[in-house]
Amino acid sequence: MAKATHRKATVTLKLPFDIPSDAELTALRDAGIPVNDLGVAASGFLYMRTTSDYRSHIFRWFANSGSMDGSDGEMASMR
């Protein structure tokens, strides 16, 4: 059986639940997540979940290998 591979998110960002969409897009872009005007990631995989108390959104972006810093994409940051 093959060994499971796990990747850490390249960027993890926590934003308030009621933030306006334009401010949300700005925050995502400022964090280094390449998103278009609809909030869709231009590369990699962007996962969003809402906290259980509905106060925040957690965004986790997994870059394609080498798309963030030119290496293996394992740089993790929490904002």
ROKELUM-13709 format. One record per atom (N, C-alpha, C): residue in three letters; atom name; z, x, y. Coordinates in steps of 0.02 Angstrom, whole numbers, plus 32768, in hexadecimal, padded with zeros to 4 digits. Atoms other than C-alpha are relative to their C-alpha. Layout:
! ROKELUM-13709
+------+-------+------+------+------+
! gupa ! tivex !    w !    u !    v !
+------+-------+------+------+------+
!  ALA !    CA !    Z !    X !    Y !
...
+------+-------+------+------+------+
//
This chain:
! ROKELUM-13709
+------+-------+------+------+------+
! gupa ! tivex !    w !    u !    v !
+------+-------+------+------+------+
!  MET !     N ! 8000 ! 802A ! 7FC5 !
!  MET !    CA ! 8000 ! 8000 ! 8000 !
!  MET !     C ! 8000 ! 802C ! 803E !
!  ALA !     N ! 8006 ! 7FD9 ! 7FC2 !
!  ALA !    CA ! 7FD1 ! 8043 ! 80AC !
!  ALA !     C ! 803E ! 7FF7 ! 802B !
!  LYS !     N ! 7FC7 ! 8002 ! 7FD2 !
!  LYS !    CA ! 805A ! 806E ! 8127 !
!  LYS !     C ! 7FED ! 7FDA ! 803F !
!  ALA !     N ! 800C ! 8027 ! 7FC4 !
!  ALA !    CA ! 8068 ! 7FF5 ! 81BA !
!  ALA !     C ! 7FFF ! 802D ! 803D !
!  THR !     N ! 8005 ! 7FDB ! 7FC2 !
!  THR !    CA ! 8037 ! 8038 ! 8264 !
!  THR !     C ! 801B ! 7FD5 ! 8038 !
!  HIS !     N ! 7FE3 ! 8024 ! 7FC7 !
!  HIS !    CA ! 809B ! 8006 ! 82FE !
!  HIS !     C ! 7FEF ! 8025 ! 8040 !
!  ARG !     N ! 800F ! 7FE2 ! 7FBF !
!  ARG !    CA ! 806A ! 8024 ! 83B2 !
!  ARG !     C ! 8030 ! 7FE3 ! 8033 !
!  LYS !     N ! 7FD7 ! 8016 ! 7FC8 !
!  LYS !    CA ! 80DB ! 801B ! 8449 !
!  LYS !     C ! 7FD1 ! 7FE9 ! 8038 !
!  ALA !     N ! 8028 ! 8017 ! 7FC8 !
!  ALA !    CA ! 809B ! 7FBD ! 84E1 !
!  ALA !     C ! 7FF7 ! 8039 ! 8032 !
!  THR !     N ! 800E ! 7FCF ! 7FCD !
!  THR !    CA ! 8049 ! 802C ! 8563 !
!  THR !     C ! 8026 ! 7FEE ! 8040 !
!  VAL !     N ! 7FDC ! 8019 ! 7FC5 !
!  VAL !    CA ! 8094 ! 7FC1 ! 85EF !
!  VAL !     C ! 8024 ! 7FC0 ! 7FEC !
!  THR !     N ! 7FDA ! 803E ! 8007 !
!  THR !    CA ! 811D ! 7F3D ! 85E8 !
!  THR !     C ! 8017 ! 7FEC ! 8045 !
!  LEU !     N ! 7FF1 ! 8018 ! 7FBD !
!  LEU !    CA ! 8137 ! 7ED3 ! 8683 !
!  LEU !     C ! 8022 ! 7FBC ! 7FFC !
!  LYS !     N ! 7FDB ! 8040 ! 7FFE !
!  LYS !    CA ! 81B5 ! 7E47 ! 86A4 !
!  LYS !     C ! 7FF9 ! 7FE4 ! 8047 !
!  LEU !     N ! 800B ! 8021 ! 7FC0 !
!  LEU !    CA ! 8188 ! 7DCD ! 8730 !
!  LEU !     C ! 8023 ! 7FBD ! 8001 !
!  PRO !     N ! 7FE1 ! 8042 ! 7FFC !
!  PRO !    CA ! 81DF ! 7D30 ! 8771 !
!  PRO !     C ! 7FD0 ! 7FC9 ! 7FE8 !
!  PHE !     N ! 8027 ! 8038 ! 801B !
!  PHE !    CA ! 81A5 ! 7C8D ! 8721 !
!  PHE !     C ! 7FD6 ! 7FDD ! 8035 !
!  ASP !     N ! 8020 ! 8028 ! 7FCB !
!  ASP !    CA ! 8177 ! 7C3B ! 87C7 !
!  ASP !     C ! 7FD8 ! 802A ! 8032 !
!  ILE !     N ! 8026 ! 7FD6 ! 7FD2 !
!  ILE !    CA ! 8115 ! 7CCC ! 8814 !
!  ILE !     C ! 7FBA ! 7FE3 ! 8009 !
!  PRO !     N ! 8044 ! 8019 ! 7FF6 !
!  PRO !    CA ! 8070 ! 7C97 ! 8865 !
!  PRO !     C ! 7FCD ! 802A ! 7FD9 !
!  SER !     N ! 8030 ! 7FDD ! 802B !
!  SER !    CA ! 7FD6 ! 7CC6 ! 8800 !
!  SER !     C ! 7FE1 ! 803D ! 8022 !
!  ASP !     N ! 801C ! 7FC6 ! 7FDE !
!  ASP !    CA ! 7F8F ! 7D3A ! 8886 !
!  ASP !     C ! 8032 ! 803A ! 8000 !
!  ALA !     N ! 7FCD ! 7FCC ! 8002 !
!  ALA !    CA ! 8034 ! 7D9A ! 888C !
!  ALA !     C ! 8007 ! 801C ! 7FB9 !
!  GLU !     N ! 7FFD ! 7FEA ! 8046 !
!  GLU !    CA ! 8036 ! 7DA1 ! 87CD !
!  GLU !     C ! 7FC7 ! 8030 ! 7FF1 !
!  LEU !     N ! 803A ! 7FD4 ! 800A !
!  LEU !    CA ! 7F87 ! 7DED ! 87CA !
!  LEU !     C ! 800A ! 8043 ! 8023 !
!  THR !     N ! 7FF3 ! 7FC3 ! 7FDB !
!  THR !    CA ! 7FB9 ! 7E6B ! 884F !
!  THR !     C ! 8033 ! 802B ! 7FDB !
!  ALA !     N ! 7FCC ! 7FDA ! 8024 !
!  ALA !    CA ! 8055 ! 7E9D ! 87EC !
!  ALA !     C ! 7FE4 ! 801F ! 7FC0 !
!  LEU !     N ! 801F ! 7FE5 ! 803C !
!  LEU !    CA ! 7FF0 ! 7EB1 ! 874C !
!  LEU !     C ! 7FD4 ! 803D ! 8010 !
!  ARG !     N ! 802C ! 7FC9 ! 7FEC !
!  ARG !    CA ! 7F70 ! 7F1E ! 87A4 !
!  ARG !     C ! 8028 ! 803C ! 8019 !
!  ASP !     N ! 7FD6 ! 7FCA ! 7FE8 !
!  ASP !    CA ! 7FF7 ! 7F84 ! 87FC !
!  ASP !     C ! 8022 ! 8026 ! 7FC7 !
!  ALA !     N ! 7FE1 ! 7FE1 ! 803B !
!  ALA !    CA ! 8045 ! 7FA6 ! 8751 !
!  ALA !     C ! 7FCD ! 8027 ! 7FD7 !
!  GLY !     N ! 8034 ! 7FDA ! 8023 !
!  GLY !    CA ! 7F9E ! 7FEE ! 8718 !
!  GLY !     C ! 7FDC ! 7FD8 ! 7FCB !
!  ILE !     N ! 8021 ! 802A ! 8032 !
!  ILE !    CA ! 7F64 ! 7F5A ! 86AF !
!  ILE !     C ! 7FBD ! 7FE8 ! 801D !
!  PRO !     N ! 8041 ! 8014 ! 7FE5 !
!  PRO !    CA ! 7EA8 ! 7F3E ! 86C8 !
!  PRO !     C ! 7FF1 ! 7FB7 ! 7FF0 !
!  VAL !     N ! 800D ! 8047 ! 800A !
!  VAL !    CA ! 7E96 ! 7E82 ! 86DF !
!  VAL !     C ! 7FCB ! 7FE8 ! 8032 !
!  ASN !     N ! 8030 ! 801E ! 7FD2 !
!  ASN !    CA ! 7E0B ! 7E19 ! 872B !
!  ASN !     C ! 8023 ! 7FCA ! 8029 !
!  ASP !     N ! 7FE2 ! 8033 ! 7FD4 !
!  ASP !    CA ! 7E26 ! 7D8B ! 87A7 !
!  ASP !     C ! 801F ! 7FC5 ! 7FDB !
!  LEU !     N ! 7FE2 ! 8035 ! 8029 !
!  LEU !    CA ! 7E54 ! 7D14 ! 8719 !
!  LEU !     C ! 803D ! 8019 ! 7FD9 !
!  GLY !     N ! 7FC7 ! 7FE3 ! 8023 !
!  GLY !    CA ! 7ED9 ! 7D8A ! 86D4 !
!  GLY !     C ! 7FF1 ! 8017 ! 7FBA !
!  VAL !     N ! 8015 ! 7FE9 ! 8042 !
!  VAL !    CA ! 7E75 ! 7DBD ! 863B !
!  VAL !     C ! 7FF9 ! 804C ! 8002 !
!  ALA !     N ! 8002 ! 7FB7 ! 8002 !
!  ALA !    CA ! 7E88 ! 7E74 ! 8609 !
!  ALA !     C ! 7FB8 ! 8017 ! 7FF6 !
!  ALA !     N ! 8043 ! 7FE4 ! 8005 !
!  ALA !    CA ! 7DE8 ! 7ED8 ! 8623 !
!  ALA !     C ! 7FFA ! 802F ! 7FC4 !
!  SER !     N ! 7FFF ! 7FD5 ! 803B !
!  SER !    CA ! 7E1B ! 7F4D ! 8596 !
!  SER !     C ! 8044 ! 7FFA ! 7FDF !
!  GLY !     N ! 7FC1 ! 8004 ! 8024 !
!  GLY !    CA ! 7EA2 ! 7F56 ! 8513 !
!  GLY !     C ! 8012 ! 7FB8 ! 7FEF !
!  PHE !     N ! 7FE6 ! 8042 ! 8014 !
!  PHE !    CA ! 7F0E ! 7EC1 ! 84E3 !
!  PHE !     C ! 803B ! 7FEF ! 802C !
!  LEU !     N ! 7FCA ! 8017 ! 7FD5 !
!  LEU !    CA ! 7F7E ! 7E60 ! 855C !
!  LEU !     C ! 8022 ! 7FC5 ! 7FDF !
!  TYR !     N ! 7FD8 ! 8035 ! 8020 !
!  TYR !    CA ! 8009 ! 7DF6 ! 8510 !
!  TYR !     C ! 8033 ! 7FE8 ! 8033 !
!  MET !     N ! 7FD0 ! 801D ! 7FD2 !
!  MET !    CA ! 8073 ! 7D80 ! 8579 !
!  MET !     C ! 802C ! 7FCF ! 7FDB !
!  ARG !     N ! 7FD2 ! 8031 ! 801C !
!  ARG !    CA ! 810E ! 7D21 ! 8545 !
!  ARG !     C ! 8030 ! 7FEB ! 8037 !
!  THR !     N ! 7FCE ! 801A ! 7FD1 !
!  THR !    CA ! 818D ! 7CB8 ! 85A2 !
!  THR !     C ! 8045 ! 8009 ! 7FE1 !
!  THR !     N ! 7FBC ! 7FF8 ! 801A !
!  THR !    CA ! 8246 ! 7CDC ! 8592 !
!  THR !     C ! 801C ! 7FBC ! 7FEC !
!  SER !     N ! 7FE4 ! 803F ! 801B !
!  SER !    CA ! 82B1 ! 7C59 ! 8539 !
!  SER !     C ! 801F ! 7FD5 ! 8036 !
!  ASP !     N ! 7FE2 ! 8028 ! 7FCA !
!  ASP !    CA ! 8303 ! 7C24 ! 85DD !
!  ASP !     C ! 7FCD ! 7FEB ! 8035 !
!  TYR !     N ! 8037 ! 8012 ! 7FD3 !
!  TYR !    CA ! 8259 ! 7C0C ! 8633 !
!  TYR !     C ! 8009 ! 801B ! 8047 !
!  ARG !     N ! 7FF7 ! 7FE0 ! 7FBE !
!  ARG !    CA ! 8288 ! 7C82 ! 86C1 !
!  ARG !     C ! 7FCE ! 8038 ! 800C !
!  SER !     N ! 802C ! 7FC5 ! 7FFA !
!  SER !    CA ! 820E ! 7D0F ! 869E !
!  SER !     C ! 7FC6 ! 7FFD ! 7FCF !
!  HIS !     N ! 8038 ! 7FF3 ! 802D !
!  HIS !    CA ! 8168 ! 7D3F ! 8652 !
!  HIS !     C ! 8004 ! 804B ! 7FF0 !
!  ILE !     N ! 8003 ! 7FBA ! 8016 !
!  ILE !    CA ! 815F ! 7DE0 ! 85ED !
!  ILE !     C ! 7FB7 ! 800E ! 7FED !
!  PHE !     N ! 8044 ! 7FEB ! 800E !
!  PHE !    CA ! 80B5 ! 7E35 ! 85ED !
!  PHE !     C ! 8003 ! 8043 ! 7FDC !
!  ARG !     N ! 8005 ! 7FC1 ! 8025 !
!  ARG !    CA ! 8090 ! 7EBD ! 856C !
!  ARG !     C ! 7FB6 ! 800F ! 7FF7 !
!  TRP !     N ! 8046 ! 7FEB ! 8004 !
!  TRP !    CA ! 7FED ! 7F1B ! 8579 !
!  TRP !     C ! 7FFB ! 803C ! 7FD2 !
!  PHE !     N ! 800E ! 7FCA ! 802F !
!  PHE !    CA ! 7FAD ! 7F87 ! 84EB !
!  PHE !     C ! 7FBB ! 801B ! 8011 !
!  ALA !     N ! 8040 ! 7FE1 ! 7FED !
!  ALA !    CA ! 7F26 ! 7FFD ! 852A !
!  ALA !     C ! 7FD9 ! 8014 ! 7FC3 !
!  ASN !     N ! 802A ! 7FE1 ! 8034 !
!  ASN !    CA ! 7E93 ! 8030 ! 84C0 !
!  ASN !     C ! 8011 ! 804A ! 8000 !
!  SER !     N ! 7FEE ! 7FB9 ! 8005 !
!  SER !    CA ! 7EAF ! 80E1 ! 8485 !
!  SER !     C ! 7FDD ! 8028 ! 8037 !
!  GLY !     N ! 801B ! 7FD5 ! 7FCC !
!  GLY !    CA ! 7E99 ! 8155 ! 851A !
!  GLY !     C ! 7FED ! 7FDD ! 8041 !
!  SER !     N ! 8018 ! 8022 ! 7FC4 !
!  SER !    CA ! 7E75 ! 80CE ! 859C !
!  SER !     C ! 8032 ! 8003 ! 803A !
!  MET !     N ! 7FD0 ! 7FFD ! 7FCA !
!  MET !    CA ! 7F16 ! 80E6 ! 8601 !
!  MET !     C ! 8009 ! 8046 ! 801B !
!  ASP !     N ! 7FF0 ! 7FBD ! 7FE8 !
!  ASP !    CA ! 7F3D ! 819F ! 8607 !
!  ASP !     C ! 7FD5 ! 8036 ! 7FDF !
!  GLY !     N ! 802B ! 7FCF ! 801F !
!  GLY !    CA ! 7EB4 ! 81F3 ! 85A3 !
!  GLY !     C ! 801A ! 801D ! 7FBF !
!  SER !     N ! 7FE5 ! 7FE7 ! 803F !
!  SER !    CA ! 7F23 ! 8212 ! 850C !
!  SER !     C ! 8003 ! 7FC7 ! 7FCD !
!  ASP !     N ! 7FFD ! 8031 ! 8036 !
!  ASP !    CA ! 7F60 ! 81A4 ! 847E !
!  ASP !     C ! 8018 ! 7FBB ! 8016 !
!  GLY !     N ! 7FED ! 8042 ! 7FE9 !
!  GLY !    CA ! 7F9A ! 8112 ! 84EA !
!  GLY !     C ! 8047 ! 7FEC ! 7FEE !
!  GLU !     N ! 7FBC ! 8010 ! 8015 !
!  GLU !    CA ! 8051 ! 811E ! 84B5 !
!  GLU !     C ! 8031 ! 8002 ! 803A !
!  MET !     N ! 7FD3 ! 7FFF ! 7FC8 !
!  MET !    CA ! 8098 ! 812A ! 8565 !
!  MET !     C ! 801D ! 7FBB ! 800B !
!  ALA !     N ! 7FE0 ! 8041 ! 7FF6 !
!  ALA !    CA ! 8117 ! 809E ! 857C !
!  ALA !     C ! 8024 ! 8000 ! 8043 !
!  SER !     N ! 7FDA ! 8005 ! 7FC2 !
!  SER !    CA ! 815C ! 8062 ! 8621 !
!  SER !     C ! 801A ! 7FB9 ! 8006 !
!  MET !     N ! 7FE1 ! 8042 ! 7FF6 !
!  MET !    CA ! 81D0 ! 7FD3 ! 864E !
!  MET !     C ! 800C ! 7FF8 ! 804A !
!  ARG !     N ! 7FF5 ! 800E ! 7FB9 !
!  ARG !    CA ! 81D1 ! 7F86 ! 86FA !
!  ARG !     C ! 8024 ! 7FBF ! 8007 !
+------+-------+------+------+------+
//
